[in-house]
Amino acid sequence: MSQQLPDIDTQLANHKLSQDDYKHIKEILGREPNLVELGIFSAMWSEHCSYKSSKVHLKGFPTEAPWVIQGPGENAGVIDIGDGYAAVFKMESHNHPSFIEPYQGAATGVGGIMRDVFTMGARPVASLNALRFGNVLNDDKTSAHQRYLVRGVTEGIGGYGNCMGVPTIGGEVSFDECYNGNILVNAFNLGIAKSDEIFYGRADGIGNSVMYVGAKTGRDGLGGAVMSSDSFTEESKSLRPTVQVGDPFTEKLLLEACLELFKTDYVVGIQDMGAAGLTSSSFEMAGRSGSGMIMHLDKVPAREEGMVPYDFMLSESQERMLVCVKKGSEQKVIDIFEKWDLDAATIGEVTDTGNMELFWHGEKVADVPVDPVSEEAPELNRPMSKPAYLDEIKDVTIDDFDKVSNQDAFEKLTKSMEVVDKSWIYEQYDSMVQTNTVKKGGMLDASVIRVKENGKALAMSSDCNVRYCFIDPKGGGAAATIEAGRNVAMSGARPLAITDCLNFGNPENPEVMWQFGQACEGIKEACAELNTPVIGGNVSLYNETNGVSVFPTPSIATVGVNDDENNVLMSSFQDEGNALYLVGKSKSEFGGSLYMKEICGTVAGTLPEIDYEKELALWELVIDANKKHLLECAKDASSGGVAIALAKMCATSGMGCDVEMSVEDERDIFAESMSRAIIEVKPENCEAFEAMLDEAMACEKIGTVGGNTVRINDVSMSIDELKDNYFNTFKRVIERDL
């Protein structure tokens, strides 16, 4: 079975393995590996699958709470949402594939995250996405390519999600030059299941059968996990064959077949074939159970001729599952999947050897101990060093730049790509299918669905201010966690848990590893203080091209529960004549702000102060006041400050406002102090609302809703001009080449 591989140095380079890795592999096997075995180790020990550079920093995340049913370590996390039901959710990246082939890269990212959710026994009911692109504004080739990527990624997300019948109800899109060489495509999905009917990726029971179900296996996606564990160069577009090709119609059949299967008692465990395909799914199932496995690769349904064991183990063909079923139930399982026009085949069985034994037409072609492949993957404590640029930018303030009138700043900021409406994107997504969407993308802040089964609502929001993470990775990681939670709270829901997608540059760069470690510490701190444990996530490293890494981008998705589906708080003005309050203290804090980026042309300064007590007090005020039906709408004041938050509320509602807020400096209407929100209250409820305010809580009645003009201190704009800026700018930019 084993044989000396020709030109081992070339093989190791192709498989992104070091000489130390190879020495370790030989110690595990007690011999030289063959090509199939080398491919297995390469995939399982890749950065994408093993987290070898990040694992040391992920330890210590808060992962437990009374409502957490399943934390990290499974296909997706699970929280209890009451009345016997659970929310199952996860967030993952598909960055490298989407940069190489935007449509299929984004589409298969959506398909993969849905499989992670329905593998747990949940029906997917809502999707979000967090997208980061480079500069799209210029007339050069770089911006033209970024606009092409925006269009391709959008079509891929819509094309797959719409066909699946799962609404894409929100997300975030941002633009920065740091993503010119590496866009980020992070996909989130949430499903609903009965809390006592969760399925896990295990292969228990000696003699139970291992079955392959779903689409046939081809050569697409070969080496995808390894490709995603390396930096890009100018030649990276030649990697197009490593990008998987998805078929949403097949996945829809697979979803329905799996949900039908879950109603039986045939299933012992089930695992999605995601990154590293059959290799990762089989080793993870056996590893979690402490068992071994025999698989006959010639029995795996194939769609191409001439495929060999290496192809079957490492293909990342989509829409496939590996299922451990009770012995004697095989034909019943086959009958279910054939009814849905899907392949199903018994390809092996669970053993007590602790080894993965692979056969090809009766000949053993690999024999690898399961535990060492996952448990002895390299765990690297890479060198770290604080980036030198941080000391250079920390004392920069807006006073170091020429002063611009507030009116000019307001007019420019309302056209900023970060501020303007992205309906050109989200209108290509079906947001209302399944008829449960209460608050969707484009309605600001958190998105909300109702849970028909128990009358509650689930709010979810994805967030990350990358400028904050650039000037202060720890504070930025905490701020992303805080704002995602705040957005959920502003809808009236109580934030319960997060999932994350940690996107960083090259871990071999000590400064990048320092950024990563610091961001993790910030997330840990925020999750502990806010009582929102981490129940799953994803790490994406090597987001670097030609030596240039992206800004630290730890995307955070928070999920919360509102006990009443009919009492969801909106983020846009509801009625003219209503009073407006600003809750929270405003200070001249501009570090990493949108104002500093757009008006001063730099990303610098000191992060605004974080105060967890004030943040939680704001959450409690809004949640409790909403339960008492005292509020009409609530929106946090974050990027662009109070002025831009009000501008968005005016544009989306079509109503003006007349506001005068207290400031120390006239530019403070754009300041980004944390733990603030704008609250709309009917005149007859003002007294009751004010009675709920704690003495320590800063709150100012700043104006009223109404009219055809937006006035905020010394700035003003007609509603018509504001709506044109807000609703039409993005479309004009993104369709420039068409």
Backbone hydrogen bonds, N-H to C=O, Kabsch-Sander energy under -0.5 kcal/mol:
donor,donor_aa,acceptor,acceptor_aa,energy
10,T,7,D,-0.6
11,Q,7,D,-2.0
12,L,8,I,-2.7
13,A,9,D,-2.1
14,N,10,T,-2.6
15,H,11,Q,-1.7
16,K,13,A,-1.1
17,L,12,L,-2.6
22,Y,18,S,-2.3
23,K,19,Q,-2.3
24,H,20,D,-2.3
25,I,21,D,-2.6
26,K,22,Y,-2.3
27,E,23,K,-1.7
28,I,24,H,-2.2
29,L,25,I,-2.5
30,G,26,K,-2.3
31,R,26,K,-0.7
38,L,34,N,-2.6
39,G,35,L,-2.4
40,I,36,V,-2.0
41,F,37,E,-2.4
42,S,38,L,-2.5
43,A,39,G,-2.3
44,M,40,I,-2.7
45,W,41,F,-2.4
46,S,43,A,-1.1
50,S,46,S,-3.0
51,Y,47,E,-1.5
55,K,51,Y,-2.8
57,H,54,S,-1.4
58,L,54,S,-1.3
58,L,55,K,-0.5
59,K,55,K,-0.9
61,F,58,L,-1.4
68,V,65,A,-1.8
69,I,67,W,-0.6
69,I,78,V,-2.2
70,Q,78,V,-1.9
73,G,74,E,-0.5
74,E,71,G,-0.6
77,G,89,F,-2.0
78,V,70,Q,-2.4
79,I,87,A,-2.4
80,D,67,W,-3.2
81,I,85,Y,-2.5
82,G,85,Y,-0.6
85,Y,82,G,-1.3
86,A,193,A,-3.0
87,A,79,I,-2.5
88,V,191,G,-2.9
89,F,77,G,-2.0
90,K,189,N,-1.6
92,E,187,A,-2.5
94,H,185,V,-2.5
98,S,94,H,-1.3
99,F,95,N,-1.8
100,I,96,H,-1.9
101,E,97,P,-3.1
105,G,101,E,-3.1
106,A,102,P,-2.1
107,A,103,Y,-2.7
108,T,104,Q,-2.7
109,G,105,G,-1.1
110,V,106,A,-2.0
111,G,107,A,-2.4
112,G,108,T,-2.5
113,I,109,G,-2.0
114,M,110,V,-1.9
115,R,111,G,-1.9
116,D,112,G,-1.9
117,V,113,I,-1.3
118,F,114,M,-2.9
119,T,115,R,-2.1
120,M,117,V,-1.1
121,G,118,F,-1.3
122,A,117,V,-1.2
123,R,192,I,-2.2
125,V,190,L,-3.1
126,A,190,L,-1.7
127,S,167,P,-2.1
128,L,188,F,-1.9
129,N,170,G,-0.8
130,A,186,N,-2.6
131,L,129,N,-0.5
131,L,172,E,-2.8
132,R,184,L,-2.4
133,F,174,S,-2.4
134,G,179,Y,-0.5
144,A,140,D,-2.1
145,H,141,K,-2.5
146,Q,142,T,-2.1
147,R,143,S,-2.4
148,Y,144,A,-1.9
149,L,145,H,-2.3
150,V,146,Q,-2.4
151,R,147,R,-2.2
152,G,148,Y,-2.5
153,V,149,L,-2.9
154,T,150,V,-2.3
155,E,151,R,-2.2
156,G,152,G,-2.2
157,I,153,V,-2.6
158,G,154,T,-2.5
159,G,155,E,-2.9
160,Y,156,G,-1.9
161,G,157,I,-2.5
162,N,158,G,-2.4
163,C,159,G,-0.9
164,M,160,Y,-1.6
165,G,161,G,-0.7
165,G,162,N,-0.9
166,V,161,G,-1.7
168,T,430,D,-1.6
169,I,127,S,-1.9
169,I,167,P,-0.8
170,G,127,S,-0.8
172,E,129,N,-2.3
174,S,131,L,-2.2
176,D,133,F,-2.4
179,Y,176,D,-2.1
180,N,177,E,-2.0
184,L,132,R,-2.1
186,N,130,A,-2.3
187,A,92,E,-3.0
188,F,128,L,-2.4
189,N,90,K,-2.0
190,L,126,A,-2.6
191,G,88,V,-3.1
192,I,123,R,-2.0
193,A,86,A,-2.0
195,S,84,G,-2.1
197,E,194,K,-2.2
199,F,120,M,-2.5
202,R,200,Y,-1.7
203,A,285,M,-1.5
207,G,350,V,-2.5
208,N,205,G,-2.4
209,S,325,V,-1.5
210,V,348,G,-2.6
211,M,209,S,-0.6
211,M,323,V,-3.5
212,Y,345,A,-2.9
213,V,321,M,-2.4
214,G,343,D,-2.3
215,A,319,E,-2.8
217,T,301,P,-2.6
221,G,241,P,-1.5
222,L,219,R,-1.5
223,G,314,L,-0.7
224,G,221,G,-2.3
227,M,223,G,-2.7
228,S,224,G,-2.1
229,S,226,V,-1.6
230,D,227,M,-1.0
232,F,544,E,-3.4
236,S,233,T,-1.8
237,K,234,E,-0.5
238,S,235,E,-2.2
239,L,236,S,-2.3
240,R,237,K,-1.3
242,T,239,L,-2.9
243,V,240,R,-2.0
251,E,247,D,-2.0
252,K,248,P,-2.3
253,L,249,F,-1.7
254,L,250,T,-2.5
255,L,251,E,-2.9
256,E,252,K,-2.2
257,A,253,L,-2.6
258,C,254,L,-2.7
259,L,255,L,-2.5
260,E,256,E,-1.9
261,L,257,A,-2.5
262,F,258,C,-2.4
263,K,259,L,-0.5
263,K,260,E,-1.1
264,T,261,L,-1.9
268,V,324,C,-3.3
269,G,324,C,-1.6
270,I,200,Y,-1.7
271,Q,322,L,-2.5
273,M,320,R,-1.9
274,G,272,D,-1.2
277,G,274,G,-2.3
278,L,312,F,-0.5
279,T,276,A,-1.4
279,T,313,M,-1.7
280,S,276,A,-1.1
281,S,277,G,-2.1
282,S,278,L,-2.0
283,F,279,T,-2.4
284,E,280,S,-2.6
285,M,281,S,-2.0
286,A,282,S,-2.3
287,G,283,F,-2.6
288,R,284,E,-2.4
289,S,285,M,-0.9
290,G,286,A,-1.1
291,S,286,A,-2.0
292,G,351,T,-2.6
293,M,355,N,-2.8
294,I,349,E,-2.5
295,M,357,E,-2.5
296,H,347,I,-3.6
297,L,295,M,-0.8
297,L,359,F,-2.2
298,D,359,F,-0.6
299,K,296,H,-1.9
300,V,297,L,-1.3
303,R,217,T,-2.4
304,E,217,T,-0.6
307,M,304,E,-0.6
311,D,308,V,-0.8
312,F,308,V,-1.8
313,M,309,P,-2.3
314,L,310,Y,-1.7
315,S,311,D,-1.9
316,E,220,D,-1.5
318,Q,245,V,-0.7
321,M,213,V,-2.7
322,L,271,Q,-2.7
323,V,211,M,-3.1
324,C,269,G,-2.9
325,V,209,S,-2.3
325,V,323,V,-0.6
326,K,266,Y,-2.5
329,S,326,K,-2.2
333,V,329,S,-2.0
334,I,330,E,-2.5
335,D,331,Q,-2.5
336,I,332,K,-1.6
337,F,333,V,-2.0
338,E,334,I,-2.7
339,K,335,D,-1.7
340,W,336,I,-0.9
341,D,338,E,-1.7
342,L,337,F,-2.6
343,D,214,G,-1.7
345,A,212,Y,-2.4
347,I,210,V,-2.3
347,I,345,A,-0.7
348,G,210,V,-1.4
349,E,294,I,-1.5
350,V,208,N,-2.7
351,T,292,G,-1.8
356,M,368,V,-3.6
357,E,293,M,-3.0
357,E,355,N,-0.7
358,L,356,M,-0.6
358,L,366,A,-2.5
359,F,295,M,-2.6
360,W,363,E,-2.7
363,E,360,W,-1.6
365,V,358,L,-2.9
366,A,358,L,-1.3
368,V,356,M,-2.3
370,V,354,G,-2.9
373,V,369,P,-0.8
373,V,370,V,-0.7
374,S,370,V,-1.1
374,S,371,D,-0.7
375,E,371,D,-4.2
376,E,371,D,-0.5
376,E,372,P,-1.6
377,A,374,S,-0.5
380,L,52,K,-2.6
380,L,378,P,-0.6
382,R,380,L,-0.8
385,S,510,P,-1.7
390,L,387,P,-1.1
391,D,388,A,-0.8
392,E,388,A,-0.8
393,I,389,Y,-1.5
394,K,390,L,-1.4
396,V,393,I,-1.5
400,D,397,T,-1.7
401,F,398,I,-1.5
409,A,405,S,-2.4
410,F,406,N,-2.8
411,E,407,Q,-2.3
412,K,408,D,-2.0
413,L,409,A,-2.8
414,T,410,F,-2.2
415,K,412,K,-1.2
416,S,413,L,-1.4
419,V,416,S,-0.7
420,V,416,S,-2.6
421,D,726,Y,-2.3
425,I,422,K,-2.0
426,Y,422,K,-1.8
427,E,423,S,-2.4
428,Q,425,I,-1.9
429,Y,426,Y,-1.1
431,S,429,Y,-0.9
435,T,432,M,-2.2
436,N,433,V,-0.5
438,V,448,V,-2.7
439,K,448,V,-2.0
441,G,169,I,-1.1
443,M,440,K,-1.9
446,A,487,N,-0.6
447,S,460,M,-2.8
448,V,439,K,-2.7
449,I,458,L,-2.3
450,R,436,N,-2.7
451,V,456,K,-3.4
452,K,450,R,-0.7
454,N,451,V,-1.3
455,G,451,V,-1.9
456,K,451,V,-0.7
457,A,562,N,-2.7
458,L,449,I,-2.9
459,A,457,A,-0.5
459,A,560,G,-2.3
460,M,447,S,-2.7
461,S,558,T,-1.8
463,D,556,I,-2.5
466,V,464,C,-1.0
469,C,465,N,-1.6
470,F,466,V,-1.6
471,I,467,R,-2.0
472,D,468,Y,-1.9
476,G,472,D,-3.5
477,G,473,P,-2.2
478,A,474,K,-2.1
479,A,475,G,-2.9
480,A,476,G,-2.3
481,T,477,G,-1.6
482,I,478,A,-2.6
483,E,479,A,-2.9
484,A,480,A,-2.2
485,G,481,T,-1.8
486,R,482,I,-2.8
487,N,483,E,-2.7
488,V,484,A,-1.4
489,A,485,G,-2.5
490,M,486,R,-2.4
491,S,488,V,-1.4
492,G,489,A,-2.1
493,A,488,V,-1.5
494,R,561,V,-2.6
496,L,559,V,-2.7
497,A,559,V,-1.5
498,I,533,P,-2.7
499,T,557,A,-2.2
500,D,536,G,-1.4
501,C,555,S,-2.4
502,L,538,N,-2.9
503,N,501,C,-0.9
503,N,553,T,-2.0
504,F,502,L,-0.6
504,F,540,S,-2.6
509,N,506,N,-2.0
512,V,509,N,-0.7
513,M,509,N,-2.0
514,W,510,P,-1.9
515,Q,511,E,-2.1
516,F,512,V,-2.6
517,G,513,M,-2.8
518,Q,514,W,-2.5
519,A,515,Q,-2.5
520,C,516,F,-2.3
521,E,517,G,-1.9
522,G,518,Q,-2.1
523,I,519,A,-2.3
524,K,520,C,-2.7
525,E,521,E,-2.4
526,A,522,G,-2.4
527,C,523,I,-2.9
528,A,524,K,-2.2
529,E,525,E,-2.4
530,L,526,A,-2.6
531,N,527,C,-1.0
532,T,527,C,-1.7
534,V,62,P,-3.4
535,I,498,I,-2.5
535,I,533,P,-0.6
538,N,500,D,-1.2
540,S,502,L,-3.1
541,L,539,V,-0.5
542,Y,505,G,-2.5
543,N,504,F,-1.9
544,E,542,Y,-2.1
545,T,548,V,-2.1
546,N,232,F,-2.0
548,V,545,T,-2.0
549,S,547,G,-0.6
550,V,543,N,-1.9
553,T,503,N,-2.6
555,S,501,C,-2.0
555,S,553,T,-1.4
556,I,463,D,-2.1
557,A,499,T,-2.8
558,T,461,S,-2.5
558,T,556,I,-0.5
559,V,497,A,-2.4
560,G,459,A,-2.7
561,V,494,R,-1.8
562,N,457,A,-2.9
565,E,455,G,-2.3
567,N,564,D,-1.9
569,L,491,S,-2.5
570,M,632,E,-0.6
573,F,649,M,-0.7
577,G,705,V,-3.1
578,N,575,D,-1.3
579,A,681,V,-2.7
580,L,703,G,-2.8
581,Y,679,I,-2.6
582,L,700,E,-3.0
583,V,581,Y,-0.6
583,V,677,A,-2.8
584,G,698,A,-3.3
589,E,587,K,-2.3
590,F,588,S,-0.6
591,G,606,T,-0.6
592,G,604,A,-2.7
593,S,590,F,-2.2
597,K,593,S,-1.8
598,E,594,L,-3.1
599,I,595,Y,-2.6
600,C,595,Y,-1.2
602,T,596,M,-2.0
604,A,602,T,-0.5
605,G,393,I,-2.4
615,E,611,D,-2.1
616,L,612,Y,-2.7
617,A,613,E,-2.2
618,L,614,K,-2.1
619,W,615,E,-2.2
620,E,616,L,-2.7
621,L,617,A,-2.3
622,V,618,L,-2.2
623,I,619,W,-2.8
624,D,620,E,-2.8
625,A,621,L,-2.8
626,N,622,V,-2.3
627,K,623,I,-1.8
628,K,624,D,-1.3
629,H,626,N,-1.8
630,L,625,A,-2.4
632,E,680,E,-3.1
633,C,680,E,-1.0
634,A,570,M,-2.4
635,K,678,I,-2.2
637,A,676,R,-1.5
638,S,636,D,-0.7
641,G,638,S,-2.7
643,A,669,I,-2.9
644,I,640,G,-1.1
645,A,641,G,-2.0
646,L,642,V,-2.7
647,A,643,A,-2.0
648,K,644,I,-2.3
649,M,645,A,-2.1
650,C,646,L,-2.5
651,A,647,A,-2.7
652,T,648,K,-2.5
653,S,649,M,-1.1
654,G,650,C,-2.2
655,M,650,C,-0.9
656,G,707,G,-1.9
657,C,709,T,-1.5
658,D,704,T,-2.3
659,V,711,R,-2.7
660,E,702,I,-2.9
668,D,665,D,-2.6
669,I,666,E,-0.9
670,F,667,R,-2.4
671,A,668,D,-1.0
672,E,589,E,-2.8
674,M,609,E,-0.5
677,A,583,V,-2.0
678,I,635,K,-3.5
679,I,581,Y,-2.7
679,I,677,A,-0.5
680,E,633,C,-2.6
681,V,579,A,-2.5
685,N,682,K,-2.0
686,C,682,K,-0.6
686,C,683,P,-1.0
689,F,685,N,-2.5
690,E,686,C,-3.0
691,A,687,E,-1.6
692,M,688,A,-0.6
692,M,689,F,-1.4
693,L,690,E,-1.1
697,M,694,D,-1.6
698,A,696,A,-0.6
700,E,582,L,-2.1
702,I,580,L,-2.0
702,I,700,E,-0.8
703,G,580,L,-1.2
704,T,658,D,-1.6
705,V,578,N,-2.2
706,G,656,G,-3.0
710,V,717,M,-3.3
711,R,657,C,-2.5
711,R,709,T,-0.7
712,I,715,V,-2.2
713,N,659,V,-2.6
715,V,712,I,-1.8
717,M,710,V,-1.6
719,I,708,N,-2.8
722,L,718,S,-2.5
723,K,719,I,-2.9
724,D,720,D,-2.0
725,N,721,E,-2.5
726,Y,722,L,-3.0
727,F,723,K,-3.1
728,N,724,D,-1.8
729,T,724,D,-0.5
729,T,725,N,-0.9
732,R,728,N,-2.1
733,V,729,T,-2.0
734,I,730,F,-3.0
735,E,731,K,-1.8
736,R,733,V,-1.3
738,L,735,E,-1.4
